[in-house]
């Protein structure tokens, strides 16, 4: 029995604009796993930049405060005014 491991490396030469912007080729964008523009992490090391997907900070909060969620009883829409506190109006 044989076990094979394949590592696919993509390489491209791209240009930098005068504002230090780059264009990431479509085939390489697909490797990042994102189908639309968004945030990425960029890491600078010795003579090398690494780009990886970044999670949205708001999505990282998902579920973090679930214990603060208060259980509300169902509101009868026909009697909605009964649930409104008019004392501070």
N, C-alpha and C positions, 0 to 999 in steps of 0.2 A: 504494500500500500504506500502511496506517495502523497505527500502534502505539499501543496504549492501556495505560496503567498505572493500576491501581486500588489505592487505599490505603483500607483499611477501618479506621475508628477507632470504637471503642466508648467510650461515656461513660455514666456512671451517677452518681447522687447517693446515697451511702450514709451511714449514721450511725456514729459512734464510740461505743463503750460507755464507761462510767466508768473502765474499765481500759485505755482506748485500743485496744480490739480492734475489728476490722472484719470484715464478712462480704463475701466476694467473690462476686458473683452467678455462677450456674452457667455462663452464656454466656461470661463473662469468664474463668472457670477453664479452659474448653476452649481458649482462646487460649494459655494457658500450656503446653498440651500434656501436662498431668498428669491422670491419671484418679483418683488417690487422694491423700490428705493426705501432706505431706512438707515438705521444706525449700524455701524460696525466698530469693532475695537481695532486699534492699530497699535502695534508694539514695535519699538525701535530697539534693535540690538546692533552689535558690531557689523556695520556694512549691510544690514538687512532690515526690511520691514515685514512684519507679519500682520495680515488682515484676517480677522475672524468675526463671525456674527456676534452681535450684541443684543442682549435682551432689553426690552423696554423697561425702564425703571418702574413704571406704573404696573406692568405685568408681574414684576417680582414681588409686589405687595399683595398679589392675589391670595386670598385666604389668610393673610397674616392677622387680620383683625376680626376674624369670624366670631370670636367669643364675645365681641361687643354687640353683635347683632341682636336686636330685641325682637321678641316675638310679638307681632301685632295681630289683634283680632280682626277678622274680616269686617269691612265697613259696608253697610247697606247704602248703596248709592242713592236710593230714593230718599233717605233720611240723612244725607251727608251733613246738613247744617247742625244736626244734633251732636256731631263730633267736633265741631269747631269751638274753640274757646274765645269768646268775644269780650272777655273781661278786660283785656289790655288794649282794646280798640279806642 
